[in-house]
Every structure is written in C-alpha cells, then in structure tokens.
C-alpha cells in the first residue's frame, strides 16, 4: 500500500507539472475532465451518507440505481456510446459512492463524535448527482478514442493521481476514486 501511495504522489506531481504546461485547448488529449467529474461524484457521497446515516434509508437503493442505468443506456446511443459500456462505467460510479458511504458509516459508528450533526436533504443532493451523471456521460463520449487507446491505463493513473491531490482525498476517497475510474478504459 505504501508503494501505491508513493506512486500516486509521484504521478500527481508529474501530472501537475504536465497539466500546468498544457494549454486548455489541449484538454481533449487527457482524461482529466472525466476523472475530475468522477472525483466530484465521489466527494458528494459524503453528503449522501450524512443524509442517510441514522435513518431507515439504506445505502443500497436498487430502484434509484436501476433508474440511472436505464437512463444511461437510453441516452448512450445518441452520444455514440455502447449502452453496455456506459452502464458498466456508471456501475463503477455507484459502487464508488457506496464504498464511501459504507466507510463513513463505519467511521461514524466507531467514533460517534465525528458523526454528522445535521442531515442534508437528499432532494437537494440528487439533482447535483444527476447533473454530474449527465456531464460524466457527455465526457465519456468525448473521450472515446482516449479510452480505447493502449495508453488509456497510464493516462487514467496520471489523472486519478492528480485528482487525489487536487481534491485532497483521504484513503477512503482515493480508494473510491480508483473504483469509480476502474471502468474508464475499454477492454
């Protein structure tokens, strides 16, 4: 695990220097925007967890998850995406979100003083998630050639390492980002 942490840090430093020297018009040559959107979706899992913690609302919400998969599958062909590939990517997003929720539940149960004292409204959080989903799907289509390239795993590792640093993720959130981006590259 230490080696991975060191690798992520080194990768992030290299990525930061590369990204700062790349003009904005060249952003189509990286997976940064897609990865950053996935990182934003990982980060919002904290609010989802805080909204559900201590309530009967379960972490797993098969009805909502299926609605997302159905929506993604229906919209994918309009963007030139394979519906199954798009659903696979969004499955990783949802699993990453649940990973954060479970991790936070465990933390809050073990350390009640760290548990949220206010409960965000899921009705206000879900539109943000829906917007992120739309942006992710659009960016997924925009990066098709990059995601199909042999260099995709390396590009994704660099983008994820950079996102870990930019978003100041702890181990739980870094692990969730790794899950969220695990389906970025096509096989």
C-alpha positions in Angstrom: 0.0 0.0 0.0 2.9 2.3 0.7 4.3 1.7 -2.8 0.9 2.6 -4.3 0.7 5.8 -2.2 4.2 6.8 -3.3 3.4 6.0 -6.9 0.2 8.1 -6.7 2.1 11.0 -5.2 4.9 10.9 -7.7 2.3 10.5 -10.5 0.3 13.5 -9.2 3.4 15.7 -9.1 4.4 14.8 -12.6 0.8 15.3 -13.7 0.6 18.7 -12.1 3.7 19.8 -13.9 2.4 18.4 -17.2 -1.1 19.8 -16.8 0.1 23.3 -15.9 2.2 23.4 -19.1 -0.7 22.1 -21.4 -2.9 24.8 -22.9 -6.6 24.5 -22.2 -7.3 23.8 -25.9 -5.3 20.5 -25.5 -7.6 19.2 -22.8 -9.1 16.7 -25.3 -5.8 14.8 -25.1 -6.3 13.8 -21.5 -8.8 12.1 -19.2 -8.6 14.8 -16.7 -12.1 16.2 -17.0 -13.7 12.8 -16.9 -11.7 11.9 -13.9 -12.4 15.2 -12.1 -16.1 14.7 -12.7 -15.8 11.2 -11.2 -13.9 12.7 -8.2 -16.7 15.2 -7.7 -19.2 12.4 -7.7 -17.1 10.5 -5.1 -16.9 13.7 -2.9 -20.7 14.2 -2.9 -21.0 10.7 -1.4 -20.2 12.4 1.9 -23.4 14.4 1.7 -25.4 11.3 0.7 -24.0 9.4 3.7 -24.8 12.2 6.0 -28.4 12.4 4.7 -28.9 8.7 5.2 -27.0 8.0 8.4 -29.2 7.1 11.3 -32.3 6.8 9.1 -34.0 3.8 7.7 -32.8 4.8 4.2 -30.4 2.0 3.1 -27.1 2.6 1.3 -28.1 0.3 -1.5 -31.0 1.8 -3.4 -31.7 -0.7 -6.3 -34.6 1.3 -7.7 -32.6 4.5 -8.0 -29.6 2.6 -9.3 -31.7 0.9 -12.0 -33.2 4.2 -13.0 -29.7 5.6 -13.5 -28.6 2.5 -15.5 -31.8 2.7 -17.7 -31.3 6.4 -18.3 -27.7 6.0 -19.2 -28.4 3.1 -21.5 -31.2 5.1 -23.3 -29.0 8.2 -23.8 -25.8 6.4 -24.7 -26.6 5.6 -28.4 -27.4 9.3 -29.0 -23.8 10.1 -27.9 -22.3 7.3 -30.0 -21.7 5.1 -26.9 -22.3 1.5 -26.4 -25.1 1.2 -23.8 -23.5 -1.7 -22.0 -20.1 0.1 -21.8 -21.9 3.2 -20.4 -23.8 1.2 -17.9 -20.5 -0.5 -16.8 -18.9 2.9 -16.3 -21.9 4.1 -14.2 -22.0 0.9 -12.2 -18.4 1.8 -11.1 -19.6 5.3 -10.1 -22.4 3.9 -8.0 -20.2 1.3 -6.3 -17.6 4.0 -5.5 -20.3 6.1 -3.9 -21.5 3.2 -1.8 -17.9 2.5 -0.8 -17.6 6.0 0.6 -21.0 5.7 2.4 -20.1 2.4 4.0 -16.7 3.7 5.0 -18.2 6.8 6.6 -20.9 4.8 8.4 -18.2 2.6 9.9 -16.1 5.7 10.9 -19.1 7.4 12.5 -20.2 4.2 14.3 -16.8 3.8 15.7 -16.4 7.5 16.5 -19.8 8.9 17.2 -18.4 12.4 17.9 -17.4 12.5 14.2 -20.9 11.7 13.0 -22.8 14.5 11.2 -24.9 16.7 13.4 -27.1 17.9 10.6 -28.8 15.9 7.9 -28.6 17.2 4.3 -31.7 16.9 2.2 -31.4 14.1 -0.4 -33.9 16.0 -2.5 -31.3 18.8 -3.0 -28.3 16.4 -3.4 -29.8 14.2 -6.1 -30.1 17.0 -8.7 -26.4 17.6 -8.3 -25.7 13.9 -8.8 -28.0 13.9 -11.9 -26.1 16.9 -13.3 -22.8 15.1 -12.7 -24.2 12.0 -14.3 -25.1 14.0 -17.4 -21.7 15.6 -17.5 -20.0 12.2 -17.0 -21.9 10.7 -19.8 -21.1 13.6 -22.2 -17.4 13.4 -21.2 -17.4 9.6 -21.6 -18.5 10.2 -25.2 -15.9 12.9 -25.7 -13.1 10.7 -24.6 -14.0 7.6 -26.5 -10.8 7.5 -28.6 -8.6 8.1 -25.5 -10.4 5.4 -23.5 -9.9 2.9 -26.4 -6.2 3.7 -26.8 -3.5 1.4 -25.4 -2.2 4.4 -23.4 -5.5 4.7 -21.5 -4.4 2.9 -18.3 -1.4 5.2 -17.9 -3.4 8.3 -18.7 -6.0 7.2 -16.2 -3.4 6.6 -13.5 -2.0 10.0 -14.0 -5.4 11.7 -14.0 -6.5 9.8 -10.9 -3.3 10.6 -9.0 -3.7 14.3 -9.9 -7.4 14.2 -8.8 -6.4 12.6 -5.5 -4.1 15.6 -4.8 -6.4 18.3 -6.2 -9.4 17.0 -4.2 -7.2 16.2 -1.1 -8.7 12.8 -0.8 -8.1 10.6 2.2 -7.5 6.9 1.8 -11.2 6.1 1.7 -12.0 8.6 -1.1 -8.8 7.7 -3.0 -10.0 4.1 -2.9 -13.4 5.1 -4.1 -11.9 7.2 -7.0 -9.9 4.1 -8.0 -13.2 2.2 -8.1 -15.0 5.0 -10.0 -12.3 5.1 -12.6 -11.8 1.3 -12.9 -14.2 1.2 -15.9 -12.8 4.2 -17.7 -10.7 2.3 -20.2 -12.4 -0.1 -22.6 -11.1 -3.6 -22.7 
